[in-house]
Amino acid sequence: MFNTTQLTMLLDELANLSPSNDKEAEMLVVLRDAAEAAIRRNGYLWFSVD
């Protein structure tokens, strides 16, 4: 679970990544959008890999 402070750091890390293909670029957009939405709502973002 990522809080707003951690999400801001995640966005910084995502900004420094260079996707090697379209699928990776799409995933970065999805992650960025989700992080920004959680920050706007002062919420959390939960990643589940079940």
C-alpha positions as CSV (number, residue, x, y, z in Angstrom):
1,M,0.0,0.0,0.0
2,F,1.4,3.4,-1.0
3,N,0.5,6.6,0.7
4,T,0.6,10.1,-1.0
5,T,4.2,10.7,0.0
6,Q,5.3,7.4,-1.4
7,L,3.2,7.9,-4.5
8,T,4.9,11.1,-5.2
9,M,8.3,9.3,-5.0
10,L,6.9,6.6,-7.3
11,L,5.9,9.2,-9.8
12,D,9.4,10.6,-9.8
13,E,10.8,7.1,-10.4
14,L,8.3,6.5,-13.2
15,A,9.3,9.8,-14.9
16,N,12.8,8.5,-15.1
17,L,12.0,5.2,-16.8
18,S,12.3,4.7,-20.6
19,P,9.9,2.0,-21.8
20,S,11.4,-0.4,-24.4
21,N,8.1,-1.1,-26.1
22,D,4.5,0.0,-26.4
23,K,3.2,-2.4,-23.8
24,E,5.7,-1.0,-21.2
25,A,4.7,2.5,-22.1
26,E,1.1,1.7,-21.7
27,M,1.7,0.2,-18.2
28,L,3.6,3.3,-17.2
29,V,0.7,5.5,-18.2
30,V,-1.7,3.3,-16.2
31,L,0.5,3.4,-13.1
32,R,1.0,7.2,-13.4
33,D,-2.8,7.8,-13.8
34,A,-3.6,5.6,-10.8
35,A,-1.0,7.3,-8.6
36,E,-2.1,10.8,-9.6
37,A,-5.8,9.9,-8.9
38,A,-4.9,8.5,-5.5
39,I,-2.9,11.7,-4.7
40,R,-5.8,13.9,-5.7
41,R,-8.1,12.0,-3.4
42,N,-5.6,12.0,-0.5
43,G,-5.9,8.3,-0.6
44,Y,-3.8,5.2,-1.0
45,L,-2.9,2.9,-3.9
46,W,-2.8,-0.9,-3.2
47,F,-1.0,-3.3,-5.4
48,S,-2.1,-6.9,-5.3
49,V,-0.2,-9.6,-7.2
50,D,-2.4,-12.6,-6.3
